[in-house]
Structures are given as C-alpha cells and as structure tokens.
Amino acid sequence: MEGIAAAFGVNWKLLLIQIVNFGILLFVLQKFLYKPLLAMIDKRKIQIEKGIENALDAETKLNDAKTEADVLISEAKKKGLLSIESAKDSARVAGEGIVKRAEEEKIRQLSQARAESERIKEKALADASDEIIKLSILAAEKVLRKKT
C-alpha cells in the first residue's frame, strides 16, 4: 500500500496533519458559524411564520369588521326608513287634524256669519219697521194737517 501511496505522491504525515486541520476547522466553523447561523435562520423562520399568522388574523378581523359594518349599515338604513315612515304617518295625522280643525273653524265662522247676518237683517227690519211707522205717522200727520 505504501507503494501505491508513494506512486501517487501521498505523504502520510502531511495527509494526517491536513485531516486534523480539517477536523479543527470543521469544529470551529460548526461551533462559531454553523450553529449561530442555524439559530438565526430558525428565529427568522419563526418570525416569518408569526408574521403570516398575524396577517391572516388581520385579514380575518378585517373581513369580520366589514361584515359587521355591512350589518350596521343595513340596520341603520332600516331604522332610517322606519323613522321616515313614522314621520310621514305623524305628518299625515297632523295634517288631517289641521284640516279637521280648519273645517270646524270654517263651519263655526259660517254659523257666526249667518247669525250675525240674521241679527243685522232683523235689526234692519226692525229699524225699517220703526222708520216705516214714523214715516206713516208723519204722512198721516201731513195728511191730517192738510185736511184741517
């Protein structure tokens, strides 16, 4: 075997030193570079997974908020329509009351006007009757004076 190693120019002492050096280098790299690098990669992986979970939670919450907002808007529209209908009904009832009171006032004023016109008519007839009586008396006096 030494003959083959010598034929290829292999120096066993140098090869052994290089193997020891490689082992030391491998130990140092693993201790100071490989393990910290793997720890940093794991930490970064955990952060990325947590970020993805947070993003998914935020998306779920956003969808829930949109749904809730749609429900609230729908309820507000329903309440608004009910308020409008209630206001229309109140206005209709109030309008009917106003019209009814106006009709009653019109009827009252007409009856007062009729009563007043009857009173004025009766007064005018009474005044005319008194005047006719006075004129008749005066005419009779004149006629009697002329005859005497």
Backbone as JSON, one array per atom type, in Angstrom:
{
  "sequence": "MEGIAAAFGVNWKLLLIQIVNFGILLFVLQKFLYKPLLAMIDKRKIQIEKGIENALDAETKLNDAKTEADVLISEAKKKGLLSIESAKDSARVAGEGIVKRAEEEKIRQLSQARAESERIKEKALADASDEIIKLSILAAEKVLRKKT",
  "N": [[0.8, -1.15, 0.0], [1.99, 1.17, 0.68], [3.49, 1.53, -1.48], [1.74, 2.27, -3.5], [0.76, 4.63, -2.48], [3.13, 6.06, -2.46], [3.58, 6.09, -5.19], [1.62, 7.73, -6.08], [2.32, 10.03, -4.85], [1.68, 10.6, -2.19], [1.95, 11.89, 0.97], [2.02, 10.62, 4.07], [2.24, 11.8, 6.6], [1.76, 14.48, 6.1], [-0.81, 14.29, 5.09], [-2.18, 13.35, 7.33], [-1.9, 15.53, 9.05], [-3.32, 17.43, 7.61], [-5.86, 16.29, 7.75], [-6.34, 16.49, 10.51], [-6.23, 19.27, 10.73], [-8.43, 19.92, 9.13], [-10.47, 18.78, 10.63], [-10.3, 20.36, 12.95], [-10.9, 22.82, 11.82], [-13.48, 22.27, 10.9], [-14.77, 21.8, 13.36], [-14.51, 24.36, 14.59], [-15.85, 25.99, 12.72], [-18.43, 24.85, 12.87], [-19.09, 25.33, 15.55], [-18.88, 28.18, 15.85], [-19.99, 29.31, 13.57], [-21.87, 27.73, 12.05], [-23.85, 26.73, 13.93], [-24.79, 29.24, 15.19], [-25.71, 30.46, 12.84], [-27.73, 28.67, 12.0], [-29.41, 28.95, 14.21], [-30.13, 31.63, 13.94], [-31.47, 31.49, 11.49], [-33.6, 29.79, 12.19], [-34.85, 31.43, 14.09], [-35.58, 33.56, 12.46], [-37.29, 32.21, 10.75], [-39.35, 31.55, 12.51], [-40.24, 34.14, 13.11], [-41.19, 34.93, 10.59], [-43.25, 33.05, 10.21], [-44.88, 33.81, 12.34], [-45.49, 36.4, 11.51], [-46.96, 35.81, 9.2], [-49.13, 34.47, 10.36], [-50.17, 36.6, 11.87], [-50.87, 38.32, 9.8], [-52.85, 36.8, 8.55], [-54.69, 36.67, 10.66], [-55.26, 39.39, 10.86], [-56.44, 39.81, 8.38], [-58.71, 38.2, 8.64], [-59.95, 39.51, 10.77], [-60.41, 41.96, 9.52], [-62.21, 41.2, 7.52], [-64.3, 40.34, 9.17], [-64.89, 42.79, 10.4], [-65.74, 44.24, 8.17], [-68.03, 42.79, 7.52], [-69.53, 43.21, 9.84], [-69.77, 45.98, 9.68], [-71.32, 46.17, 7.36], [-73.66, 44.97, 8.3], [-74.36, 46.79, 10.32], [-74.76, 49.09, 8.78], [-76.89, 48.26, 7.21], [-78.84, 47.89, 9.22], [-79.01, 50.53, 10.1], [-80.03, 51.74, 7.82], [-82.54, 50.5, 7.73], [-83.63, 51.45, 10.14], [-83.64, 54.16, 9.54], [-85.46, 54.23, 7.38], [-87.74, 53.37, 8.76], [-88.0, 55.51, 10.52], [-88.52, 57.56, 8.72], [-90.95, 56.68, 7.64], [-92.48, 56.74, 9.98], [-92.39, 59.48, 10.52], [-93.73, 60.39, 8.25], [-96.26, 59.28, 8.73], [-96.91, 60.6, 11.11], [-96.94, 63.22, 10.17], [-99.04, 63.02, 8.34], [-101.19, 62.42, 10.06], [-101.13, 64.72, 11.64], [-101.64, 66.6, 9.65], [-104.21, 65.83, 8.87], [-105.54, 66.43, 11.23], [-105.2, 69.2, 11.29], [-106.61, 69.93, 8.99], [-109.15, 69.06, 9.74], [-109.62, 70.71, 11.99], [-109.59, 73.14, 10.65], [-111.82, 72.88, 9.0], [-113.8, 72.7, 10.99], [-113.5, 75.24, 12.11], [-114.17, 76.79, 9.92], [-116.85, 76.07, 9.6], [-117.82, 77.02, 12.06], [-117.28, 79.77, 11.8], [-118.88, 80.32, 9.58], [-121.42, 79.79, 10.66], [-121.45, 81.75, 12.64], [-121.3, 83.99, 10.99], [-123.72, 83.73, 9.62], [-125.49, 83.94, 11.75], [-124.88, 86.53, 12.56], [-125.56, 87.9, 10.25], [-128.3, 87.37, 10.24], [-129.02, 88.65, 12.59], [-128.33, 91.27, 11.89], [-130.07, 91.58, 9.77], [-132.54, 91.29, 11.06], [-132.35, 93.48, 12.75], [-132.18, 95.46, 10.83], [-134.69, 95.14, 9.64], [-136.27, 95.7, 11.85], [-135.46, 98.33, 12.33], [-136.22, 99.38, 9.88], [-138.93, 98.9, 10.04], [-139.58, 100.51, 12.23], [-138.94, 102.94, 11.11], [-140.67, 102.98, 8.98], [-143.04, 103.1, 10.39], [-142.72, 105.57, 11.65], [-142.56, 107.19, 9.41], [-145.06, 106.69, 8.38], [-146.65, 107.76, 10.36], [-145.84, 110.43, 10.21], [-146.65, 110.94, 7.61], [-149.35, 110.56, 7.9], [-149.88, 112.63, 9.69], [-149.27, 114.79, 8.09], [-151.16, 114.51, 6.15], [-153.41, 114.81, 7.71], [-153.05, 117.39, 8.61], [-153.19, 118.81, 6.32], [-155.81, 118.47, 5.7], [-157.08, 119.81, 7.65]],
  "CA": [[0.0, 0.0, 0.0], [2.87, 2.31, 0.68], [3.98, 1.7, -2.85], [0.71, 2.97, -4.26], [0.73, 5.98, -1.94], [4.34, 6.72, -2.94], [3.43, 6.27, -6.63], [0.75, 8.91, -6.29], [2.98, 11.15, -4.17], [0.95, 10.88, -0.97], [2.78, 11.95, 2.16], [1.1, 10.26, 5.14], [2.31, 12.77, 7.69], [1.08, 15.69, 5.64], [-2.23, 13.94, 4.97], [-2.7, 13.27, 8.68], [-1.96, 16.92, 9.54], [-4.43, 18.09, 6.9], [-7.11, 15.73, 8.29], [-6.51, 17.11, 11.82], [-6.57, 20.68, 10.48], [-9.79, 19.97, 8.6], [-11.34, 18.49, 11.77], [-10.32, 21.56, 13.81], [-11.65, 23.84, 11.06], [-14.88, 21.85, 10.91], [-15.25, 22.04, 14.72], [-14.6, 25.81, 14.8], [-16.94, 26.51, 11.88], [-19.7, 24.39, 13.38], [-19.36, 25.98, 16.82], [-18.98, 29.63, 15.77], [-20.7, 29.81, 12.39], [-23.0, 26.91, 11.63], [-24.91, 26.74, 14.95], [-25.43, 30.57, 15.25], [-26.41, 30.71, 11.58], [-28.96, 27.88, 12.06], [-30.27, 29.57, 15.23], [-30.66, 32.85, 13.34], [-32.42, 31.07, 10.45], [-34.79, 29.31, 12.9], [-35.51, 32.59, 14.67], [-36.18, 34.29, 11.34], [-38.4, 31.38, 10.27], [-40.43, 31.73, 13.49], [-40.77, 35.49, 12.92], [-41.95, 34.94, 9.34], [-44.49, 32.33, 10.46], [-45.7, 34.65, 13.2], [-45.97, 37.49, 10.65], [-48.01, 35.26, 8.34], [-50.3, 34.25, 11.22], [-50.72, 37.91, 12.19], [-51.5, 38.83, 8.58], [-54.1, 36.05, 8.37], [-55.61, 37.15, 11.69], [-55.69, 40.75, 10.49], [-57.36, 39.68, 7.25], [-59.95, 37.67, 9.2], [-60.58, 40.6, 11.53], [-60.88, 42.95, 8.55], [-63.43, 40.66, 6.91], [-65.34, 40.41, 10.21], [-65.26, 44.2, 10.56], [-66.53, 44.62, 7.0], [-69.34, 42.17, 7.67], [-70.22, 43.93, 10.91], [-70.12, 47.3, 9.15], [-72.45, 45.98, 6.45], [-74.85, 44.72, 9.13], [-74.72, 48.05, 10.97], [-75.29, 49.99, 7.74], [-78.21, 47.74, 6.87], [-79.74, 48.23, 10.33], [-79.21, 51.98, 10.1], [-80.95, 52.05, 6.72], [-83.88, 50.07, 8.14], [-84.11, 52.41, 11.14], [-83.91, 55.41, 8.83], [-86.72, 54.07, 6.65], [-88.81, 53.36, 9.75], [-88.15, 56.88, 11.01], [-89.17, 58.33, 7.65], [-92.35, 56.25, 7.61], [-93.11, 57.27, 11.18], [-92.54, 60.92, 10.32], [-94.81, 60.58, 7.27], [-97.53, 58.99, 9.4], [-97.17, 61.7, 12.04], [-97.3, 64.39, 9.37], [-100.37, 62.78, 7.79], [-102.15, 62.57, 11.16], [-101.17, 66.15, 11.99], [-102.32, 67.29, 8.54], [-105.64, 65.54, 8.97], [-106.04, 67.2, 12.37], [-105.24, 70.61, 10.89], [-107.72, 70.07, 8.05], [-110.39, 68.9, 10.51], [-109.81, 71.94, 12.76], [-109.91, 74.21, 9.71], [-113.22, 72.67, 8.62], [-114.63, 73.09, 12.12], [-113.42, 76.71, 12.22], [-114.94, 77.33, 8.79], [-118.27, 75.89, 9.93], [-118.13, 77.93, 13.15], [-117.31, 81.13, 11.28], [-120.09, 80.45, 8.74], [-122.61, 79.9, 11.51], [-121.4, 83.09, 13.25], [-121.64, 84.97, 9.97], [-125.17, 83.63, 9.38], [-126.17, 84.51, 12.91], [-124.67, 87.98, 12.5], [-126.38, 88.46, 9.15], [-129.69, 87.31, 10.7], [-129.18, 89.73, 13.57], [-128.32, 92.54, 11.15], [-131.3, 91.6, 8.98], [-133.63, 91.57, 11.98], [-132.21, 94.88, 13.18], [-132.56, 96.32, 9.7], [-136.15, 95.07, 9.52], [-136.84, 96.44, 12.98], [-135.21, 99.75, 12.06], [-137.07, 99.76, 8.75], [-140.3, 98.91, 10.55], [-139.7, 101.74, 13.02], [-138.87, 104.06, 10.16], [-141.95, 102.97, 8.24], [-144.06, 103.58, 11.33], [-142.5, 107.02, 11.81], [-142.95, 107.85, 8.15], [-146.52, 106.59, 8.26], [-147.21, 108.76, 11.29], [-145.59, 111.75, 9.62], [-147.52, 111.08, 6.43], [-150.72, 110.73, 8.4], [-149.94, 113.98, 10.24], [-149.31, 115.73, 6.97], [-152.48, 114.4, 5.51], [-154.36, 115.39, 8.64], [-152.8, 118.84, 8.65], [-153.69, 119.37, 5.07], [-157.26, 118.39, 5.76], [-157.57, 120.76, 8.63]],
  "C": [[0.87, 1.25, 0.0], [3.39, 2.59, -0.72], [2.99, 2.5, -3.68], [0.67, 4.42, -3.8], [1.96, 6.73, -2.42], [4.23, 7.0, -4.42], [2.58, 7.49, -6.92], [1.3, 10.13, -5.59], [2.25, 11.56, -2.92], [1.93, 10.81, 0.18], [1.83, 11.77, 3.34], [1.13, 11.27, 6.28], [1.55, 14.03, 7.31], [-0.43, 15.45, 5.53], [-2.87, 13.91, 6.36], [-2.85, 14.68, 9.28], [-3.14, 17.65, 8.89], [-5.78, 17.57, 7.41], [-7.39, 16.35, 9.65], [-6.91, 18.58, 11.65], [-8.02, 20.82, 9.98], [-10.81, 19.72, 9.72], [-11.46, 19.69, 12.69], [-11.14, 22.65, 13.13], [-13.15, 23.52, 11.07], [-15.5, 22.11, 12.28], [-15.48, 23.53, 14.96], [-15.75, 26.39, 13.98], [-18.31, 26.1, 12.41], [-20.06, 25.13, 14.67], [-19.66, 27.46, 16.65], [-19.76, 30.15, 14.57], [-21.97, 29.03, 12.11], [-24.15, 26.96, 12.64], [-25.55, 28.13, 15.08], [-26.24, 30.89, 13.99], [-27.73, 29.94, 11.55], [-29.94, 28.48, 13.08], [-30.92, 30.83, 14.67], [-31.71, 32.51, 12.27], [-33.71, 30.57, 11.1], [-35.58, 30.47, 13.49], [-36.23, 33.38, 13.58], [-37.4, 33.53, 10.79], [-39.61, 31.55, 11.19], [-41.07, 33.11, 13.32], [-41.63, 35.56, 11.66], [-43.28, 34.22, 9.53], [-45.45, 33.13, 11.33], [-46.29, 35.82, 12.4], [-47.1, 37.02, 9.73], [-49.28, 35.02, 9.14], [-50.98, 35.58, 11.55], [-51.45, 38.5, 10.97], [-52.83, 38.11, 8.33], [-55.15, 36.47, 9.4], [-56.16, 38.52, 11.34], [-56.69, 40.69, 9.33], [-58.72, 39.16, 7.73], [-60.7, 38.77, 9.96], [-61.14, 41.67, 10.59], [-62.18, 42.46, 7.89], [-64.59, 40.68, 7.9], [-65.83, 41.84, 10.39], [-66.11, 44.67, 9.38], [-67.94, 44.05, 7.1], [-70.16, 42.9, 8.72], [-70.66, 45.32, 10.44], [-71.3, 47.2, 8.2], [-73.74, 45.76, 7.22], [-75.31, 46.03, 9.78], [-75.33, 49.04, 9.98], [-76.7, 49.55, 7.36], [-79.23, 48.08, 7.96], [-80.03, 49.72, 10.36], [-80.17, 52.39, 8.98], [-82.38, 51.68, 7.09], [-84.46, 51.06, 9.15], [-84.46, 53.74, 10.49], [-85.22, 55.35, 8.08], [-87.91, 54.05, 7.61], [-89.08, 54.76, 10.3], [-88.88, 57.74, 9.98], [-90.65, 57.97, 7.58], [-93.11, 56.79, 8.81], [-93.37, 58.76, 11.04], [-93.66, 61.2, 9.32], [-96.17, 60.34, 7.92], [-97.9, 60.12, 10.35], [-97.62, 62.95, 11.28], [-98.7, 64.23, 8.78], [-101.43, 62.98, 8.86], [-102.28, 64.04, 11.54], [-101.89, 66.94, 10.91], [-103.82, 67.06, 8.58], [-106.27, 66.33, 10.11], [-106.19, 68.68, 12.01], [-106.42, 70.85, 9.95], [-109.05, 69.99, 8.79], [-110.68, 70.17, 11.31], [-110.19, 73.11, 11.84], [-111.36, 74.1, 9.26], [-114.15, 73.11, 9.74], [-114.65, 74.61, 12.29], [-114.24, 77.36, 11.11], [-116.43, 77.24, 9.1], [-118.67, 76.85, 11.03], [-118.24, 79.36, 12.64], [-118.53, 81.35, 10.38], [-121.34, 80.6, 9.59], [-122.63, 81.25, 12.22], [-121.8, 84.15, 12.24], [-123.14, 84.94, 9.67], [-125.94, 84.26, 10.54], [-126.06, 86.03, 12.89], [-125.53, 88.6, 11.4], [-127.86, 88.42, 9.51], [-129.96, 88.44, 11.68], [-129.25, 91.1, 12.86], [-129.62, 92.68, 10.35], [-132.48, 91.95, 9.88], [-133.57, 93.01, 12.46], [-132.63, 95.82, 12.07], [-134.07, 96.3, 9.5], [-136.81, 95.84, 10.63], [-136.66, 97.93, 12.76], [-136.11, 100.23, 10.92], [-138.53, 99.85, 9.19], [-140.55, 100.17, 11.37], [-139.75, 102.95, 12.09], [-140.18, 104.15, 9.37], [-143.06, 103.51, 9.13], [-143.94, 105.09, 11.48], [-142.95, 107.75, 10.56], [-144.47, 107.8, 7.97], [-147.19, 107.64, 9.16], [-147.03, 110.14, 10.71], [-146.5, 111.97, 8.41], [-148.96, 111.31, 6.87], [-150.89, 112.12, 8.99], [-150.06, 114.99, 9.13], [-150.69, 115.69, 6.32], [-153.54, 115.05, 6.43], [-154.2, 116.91, 8.7], [-153.34, 119.48, 7.38], [-155.21, 119.38, 5.1], [-157.78, 119.4, 6.78], [-157.28, 122.12, 8.26]]
}
